[in-house]
């Protein structure tokens, strides 16, 4: 029987003892079962040098591999996902972090579910990502993508900013607040949820806008169509130290008077799950929700 996945990339959190041990275990298993294995450069030291691993960059893995296994927490998964979403590669995570909303497999029992996935006994879903662009005097100054959220905020703690929000060039509201979170369904269980935003199931084509400590009692989160273009126009009298952060990792500098455009990216992240994966089971376990009464 032909292999569904011929080339597998191994990606992980550098200098993490647990992640290194899991990567070594996965590498040995895959080599023994005749898979071509590409090891991301930053974690190649986790592999026995005698194995002579095929060491590649993250983009090389995206271009050459059929499946990427990311070992780490959700934060590291997000960083890898922003790059891998530009390719057709499937991505699955092994949880070596805390919550693990995006990492399905347990490092204590990783081989049996991986064997099933490699046989094709799995589920696949597409998660859309967003792009944040900063324009100054009509010219694009910087941009980046986000799997979870793009956040407009002040560079200083508790520093209120003023801006206007437009949806598809239609004025929505003006606001004075600590900032605004624009979240994908994937990110609705992350920073957005901590700020009181709604949980969106991953299959929804929607974005949530969550104000951060607004200077009004009537400001509430709102959910808009996922294909909407969201434009934030910064007032000219704001302080200069403003930022847009993408997944909390990439920071784009923003000046008073700038425009920030947030919209769906043409790229998507293809997540691979075990057959028994249930989004609501993940929510129950991670958020300590109650189980069935009967």
Secondary structure by P-SEA (a helix, b strand, c coil): ccccccbbbbbbbcccaaaaaaaaaaaaaaaaaccbbbbccccccccccccccccccaaaaaacccbbbbcccaaaaaaaaaaaccccbbbbbbcccccccccccccccccaaaaaaaaccbbbbbbbbbbbbbbcccccccccccccbbbbbbccccbbbbbbbbcccccccccccccccccccccccccccccbbbbbcccccbbbbbbcccccccbbbbbccccbbbbbbbcccccccccccccccbbbbbcccbbbbbbbbcbbbbbbbcccccaaaaaaaaaccccccc
